[in-house]
Amino acid sequence: MSIPPNGRRVKPRRRYDLTRRRAHAAQTRQDILKAAQQLFLEGGYAGTTINEVAAAAGVAVETIYRGFGSKAALFKGVMEAAIAGGAARAAIPPEERPVVRAMIAERNPRRVLEMHAATQPGIHARSGPLYRLLMEAVAADPEVADVWNQLEAQRLTGMRRIAEQLKNGGGIRQELSVEEAGDILWTVNSLAVYNLLVLQRAWSPERYRDWIASTNTRALLPGRRRPTPPNHRLSVHARRRD
């Protein structure tokens, strides 16, 4: 009995076609996110329509709704891509990204905080303009408010994972819980602090990075003195004079 000459090519072809479809879908998503980011930055959230995004990305409107579900969800996708450094990176689970993997593998708590601090200037520079658009739209659209809450919850979860890693490695002050340490990281590394120091006070990204690392180190790691309140630093003579 002879074997049909093409009998062994069926499954490889199906796998190849599936790979091509996935690659095409990933590229389409990247095109949509890139077009949406540009339009959101140019026209604002309220001033940008799904139809405009579809036209700029060269896809049907239904493709965007099928892939994202709503305009607010599309904006969330744009935000996540900016935070990650691109749509392709955003498609990779955070724990599998090179920088995060390096942080997870690091055993020196101080170095972990330095590595994380090094990521913050770039993240805020990329996502900051979009976050400001998001804050402007929150009051007018409840769905956008949900996006804001989801992004902040994701950021807090990430900070608590870092805190948990430090805690498990014995790198957090005994009096701090993982939740408290995560709250400190969530606050110090926030966009609000970046805006104050870099945008308003004109700190360089390098100075801001180093300040984050040193501030988190002093606040979280054991064996370091906490800053003394100003009134405690006054001499006895000065306190009596006042």
C-alpha positions as a printed Julia matrix, in Angstrom:
242×3 Matrix{Float64}:
   0.0    0.0    0.0
   1.42   3.37  -0.97
   1.34   6.48   1.22
  -0.05   9.63  -0.39
   2.88  11.93  -1.16
   1.34  14.87   0.71
   0.09  12.9    3.73
   2.8   14.12   6.11
   2.47  17.8    5.22
  -1.0   18.4    6.66
  -0.1   19.02  10.32
   3.03  21.15   9.69
   1.0   23.33   7.32
  -1.7   23.83   9.95
   0.9   24.8   12.55
   2.48  27.16  10.07
  -0.87  28.76   9.23
  -1.67  29.13  12.94
   1.7   30.79  13.54
   1.07  33.16  10.65
  -2.38  34.07  11.96
  -1.01  34.75  15.41
   1.8   36.87  14.02
  -0.67  38.81  11.89
  -2.99  39.35  14.86
  -0.08  40.56  17.0
   1.06  42.96  14.29
  -2.49  44.27  13.85
  -2.75  44.92  17.58
   0.57  46.77  17.56
  -0.57  48.89  14.6
  -3.8   49.78  16.39
  -2.02  50.72  19.62
   0.57  52.81  17.8
  -2.08  54.71  15.84
  -4.24  55.15  18.94
  -1.36  56.53  21.01
  -0.51  59.14  18.4
  -4.14  60.22  18.01
  -4.79  60.34  21.76
  -1.73  62.52  22.3
  -2.71  64.83  19.45
  -6.45  65.11  20.09
  -6.94  64.05  23.7
  -9.13  61.24  24.92
 -12.5   62.87  24.25
 -11.34  64.24  20.9
 -10.28  60.88  19.49
 -12.77  58.45  17.96
 -12.54  54.75  17.26
 -13.26  55.49  13.59
 -10.17  57.71  13.44
  -8.02  55.06  15.07
  -9.3   52.42  12.66
  -8.54  54.62   9.65
  -5.04  55.44  10.9
  -4.28  51.78  11.64
  -5.78  50.55   8.36
  -8.28  48.2   10.02
 -12.03  47.94  10.35
 -13.79  49.51  13.32
 -15.1   46.06  14.23
 -11.51  44.82  14.51
 -10.81  47.33  17.27
 -13.99  46.52  19.18
 -13.31  42.82  18.79
  -9.77  43.2   20.09
 -10.35  45.72  22.89
 -14.07  46.01  23.55
 -14.33  49.75  24.14
 -12.53  53.06  23.72
 -11.56  53.08  27.4
 -10.1   49.58  27.13
  -8.18  50.68  24.04
  -6.73  53.57  26.01
  -5.73  51.14  28.76
  -3.92  49.07  26.14
  -2.11  52.17  24.95
  -1.11  52.98  28.54
   0.19  49.47  29.18
   2.2   49.57  25.95
   3.76  52.9   26.95
   4.64  51.61  30.41
   6.21  48.44  29.0
   8.15  50.26  26.29
   6.07  49.18  23.31
   3.15  46.99  22.34
   5.39  44.0   21.64
   6.88  44.17  25.14
   3.45  44.66  26.69
   2.37  41.33  25.18
   5.02  39.58  27.3
   3.98  38.78  30.89
   5.81  41.17  33.26
   7.65  38.39  35.08
   9.11  37.19  31.76
  10.53  40.57  30.7
  14.35  40.77  30.91
  14.55  43.58  33.48
  11.99  41.96  35.77
  13.66  38.58  35.45
  16.98  40.15  36.39
  15.4   41.77  39.44
  13.82  38.48  40.52
  17.18  36.73  40.21
  19.01  39.43  42.19
  19.72  38.55  45.84
  21.1   41.9   47.0
  18.12  43.97  48.29
  19.87  47.28  47.68
  20.66  46.27  44.12
  17.03  45.24  43.55
  15.91  48.75  44.52
  18.58  50.33  42.31
  17.54  48.2   39.34
  13.91  49.12  39.82
  14.72  52.81  40.23
  16.58  52.73  36.92
  13.35  51.81  35.11
  11.28  54.67  36.5
  12.47  57.74  34.54
  11.79  56.01  31.22
   8.4   54.68  32.3
   7.21  58.09  33.48
   8.61  59.91  30.46
   6.73  57.53  28.13
   3.48  57.18  30.03
   3.29  60.54  31.78
   1.61  62.47  28.93
  -0.98  59.69  28.59
  -1.58  59.57  32.33
  -2.28  63.3   32.28
  -4.84  62.79  29.51
  -6.36  60.0   31.56
  -6.69  62.2   34.64
  -8.43  64.87  32.58
 -10.95  62.35  31.23
 -11.7   60.6   34.53
 -14.26  63.15  35.69
 -16.29  62.91  32.47
 -16.3   59.15  31.86
 -16.88  56.52  34.57
 -15.35  53.84  32.36
 -12.14  55.86  32.17
 -12.17  56.11  35.96
 -12.22  52.3   36.05
  -9.17  52.25  33.78
  -7.35  54.59  36.16
  -8.23  52.38  39.13
  -7.13  49.23  37.28
  -3.76  50.73  36.3
  -3.08  51.95  39.82
  -4.08  48.55  41.24
  -1.68  46.87  38.82
   1.09  49.24  39.85
   0.44  48.57  43.54
   0.51  44.82  42.9
   3.89  45.19  41.22
   5.27  47.2   44.14
   4.05  44.61  46.63
   5.74  41.86  44.65
   9.02  43.71  44.98
   8.35  44.21  48.69
   7.58  40.52  49.1
  10.82  39.57  47.37
  12.74  41.85  49.71
  10.89  40.51  52.74
  11.57  36.89  51.79
  15.24  37.72  51.41
  15.42  39.4   54.79
  15.77  42.81  53.22
  12.96  44.77  54.88
  12.84  46.35  58.33
  11.21  44.0   60.79
   8.54  46.52  61.72
   7.31  46.83  58.12
   4.76  44.49  56.57
   4.8   43.64  52.86
   1.71  45.84  52.43
   3.38  48.82  54.12
   6.58  48.39  52.15
   4.55  48.14  48.94
   2.71  51.33  49.84
   6.03  53.14  50.3
   7.3   51.97  46.91
   3.95  52.82  45.3
   4.19  56.37  46.66
   7.87  57.14  46.1
   7.8   55.77  42.54
   4.54  57.49  41.58
   4.03  59.77  38.6
   3.04  62.54  41.02
   6.51  62.55  42.59
   8.13  62.4   39.14
   6.09  65.4   38.04
   7.11  67.39  41.12
  10.82  66.68  40.9
  11.52  66.31  37.17
   8.9   68.51  35.53
   8.46  71.22  38.16
  11.86  71.26  39.87
  13.79  70.35  36.71
  15.73  67.45  38.21
  17.61  65.38  35.67
  16.41  61.81  35.09
  19.66  60.56  36.64
  19.22  62.62  39.8
  15.61  61.48  40.08
  16.66  57.83  39.6
  19.32  58.05  42.28
  16.95  59.79  44.68
  14.36  57.02  44.27
  16.96  54.36  44.96
  18.38  56.07  48.04
  14.97  57.05  49.44
  13.56  53.55  49.11
  16.75  52.07  50.55
  16.6   54.29  53.64
  12.88  53.69  54.12
  12.81  49.93  53.63
  16.12  48.25  54.35
  17.39  47.49  57.85
  20.57  48.86  59.37
  20.02  52.42  58.24
  19.05  55.36  60.39
  15.78  57.03  59.61
  15.92  60.78  58.92
  15.64  62.81  62.13
  12.81  65.36  62.24
  14.13  68.93  61.82
  13.17  70.05  65.34
  15.2   67.15  66.82
  18.29  68.29  64.96
  18.26  71.69  66.65
  20.83  72.21  69.33
  19.72  72.53  72.94
  20.69  76.19  72.89
  18.64  76.81  69.74
  15.59  75.07  71.16
  15.79  77.13  74.35
  16.19  80.32  72.35
  13.03  79.56  70.38
